[in-house]
Amino acid sequence: MLESFIARHCAPALAGIKPANIVAILKAQFADTRDELDTLNRSLNHRDIFFEVLCECDRRLLVMVYRKKRLSECLSNPEIAEFLVSYGYPGGASLETMLEHLRQRVAGGIDFPHEIGAFLGYPLCDILGFLNHKGVGCKLTGYWKVYGDEQGARVMFERYDRCRKALIKHVANGHSLAQLFCA
């Protein structure tokens, strides 16, 4: 059941068309969540798919599902790297260090770290638009709020939707994520 939930919310990252997705998992809804995430990591890390808990409270886990190589490439883009440095991330750091800094920012609790959009593969102009306009006045709302290339975002949103539908269908037909991504 957890795999179906993850497939629904993280299909683009699982399929590699997006560097990462995040999903909030209610502990009451899924028993042994950490054990299941460990199992998924054991079966999928060798395929460059990782499941990492960003934060945890009594009620839920916030999990990042990512393609390690794709996320590393995304964060090493000079514009993204410079942007993240402006939010206190260490320049030239390893992916593990960047994720640790993100975990600290998420756990900080005062404001949600909206720079997480860089980790999720959102266009920098849209991240900056969201931050500068406080989420108001966007051209389009979908997987993120679009302030820049509306048509390009529509195409990407449709691609994410097709990916999600296909993955949900495969999981509903009894395929595990390991079967789908380790074949």
N, C-alpha and C positions, 0 to 999 in steps of 0.2 A: 504494500500500500504506500509506503514512503517513496518507493521508486516511481510510482505513478504520479505522486505529488511533485517530486523533483522534476520529472519529465515535463509536466505541465508548466512549471515555473522557470525551468532552466534549459529548455530544449535548444535555444540558439547557442548557448555556451557548450553544451554537451556535443552538439554537432560541429562545433568549431567555426561557426559563422560570426561569432561574437566572442570576445576574450573572456567574459565572465558574466554571471548573473548572481543576484543575491535572492535569498528566499528566507522568510521567517517561518519557522516550524514550531507549532504549538506542541509542547511536551505532552499535554493531556491527549492529544490526537494520535500520537505515535509513540508506542512503547519502545524502549531500548534504542532511541534515536542515535545516540553516540556510537553504540555497537554497530548499528546498520551503516552509519557513515564510515566507520573503520573498515567494514567489509567492502563497501564500495571503493574506498581508497585502495585496499589491497588488490581488488580486481581490476581497477581502472587506471591507477597511477602509471603503470607501464605503457598505457595508451595516451599519456599526457593529460589525463582528466583528474582533477583534484577537488576534494570536498573539504572546506576549511571553516571551522566555527570562528566567526568574527567576534561574537559576544554571546553571552548567555545570562539569563535571569531566571527567576523561579518559574515563569510561565513559558518561555520560548528560547529558541536558539536562532541566531541570525547566521546563516550559512552562505558562504561564497562558493560557487561552483565555477571552476575555471580551467582553461587550457593553459598550462604553464608557459609553453613557448610563445603562444599568441599573446598572453598577458605581458610577458617580459618584453616582447617587441613593441607592444602598445605603449608601455610605460617608458621605454627608452626613446620614443619619439622626442626630439629636442624640445618642441613646443609643449608637449605634455609634461616632460621632465621639469622644464622651467616653471610651469604652472604649479606642479606639485611642490617644488622647492619653496615657492611663495607661500605655501600652506604648512611649511615646516618639515616636509619630507627631506631626508638626506639625499643630496645630489649624488648620482652615480652608484647608489646602493643596490644591493642584490634584491631580487624579488621578495625573498623571505623577510628582509629588513623593511621593505616597503609595506608588506602585508602586516608586519608587527606594528608599524607606525599607524597604519589604518585601524588595526584592532584597538590601539590606545585611543585614537580619535573617536571611534564609535563608542567605546566604553566611557569616554569623558562625560557623556550624558547631557551637557548643557544644550548644545545644538548638534543636530545630525550633520556629519561631515559631507556636505554636498559635493566635495571634490571626488567623492567615490565614483561619480560619473566617468572620470578618467579611467578607472579600473574596469568599468562596465562597457567601455568602448564608445561612449557618447561623443559626438563631435565637440571639440573644444569651444567653438563659437556658441553652441547650445548650453554648455556648462556655464560659460561666462555670462551668457544672456540670462540664465536662471538666477545666477548669483547677483548680477547687477540689477535685475528687475524684480527680484524676490518672488519669482514664479508667476509674475503677472505679465500680460501682454504678449504671450507667445503666439506664433502663427498656427501651431498644431500641437495637440496633446495626444500622445500615444505611449510608446514604451518610455519616452522621456518628453519633456517640453521642448519644442523646436522653435528656435529663434532665427536660425539661418536657413539652410537649404530645405525648404518644405517638401519639394518634389522628391529629392533624394531620400528624405526621411520616410515619406509615404512608401516608396519602393522597398526600403529596408524593413519597415513595419510589416508589409505584406509578406516579405521573405520570412521574417520571424514567425508570423502566423502560420504559414505553410509548414514550416519546420515543426512547430509545436503540434499542429494537427497530425502530421505524419508520425511523430514520435509517440504521441498519446495513443494513436491507433496501434502501433507495434506493441507497446506495453500492454494495452488492453487485450491484445491477442495472445498474451502470455509470454512475450519475450522479456527477458531481464535486460537491464542496461548493459551488463557485462556481455551478454549474448549479442546485443546490437552493436556495441562499440569495440568488441574484441575479435570480431569475425574477420 
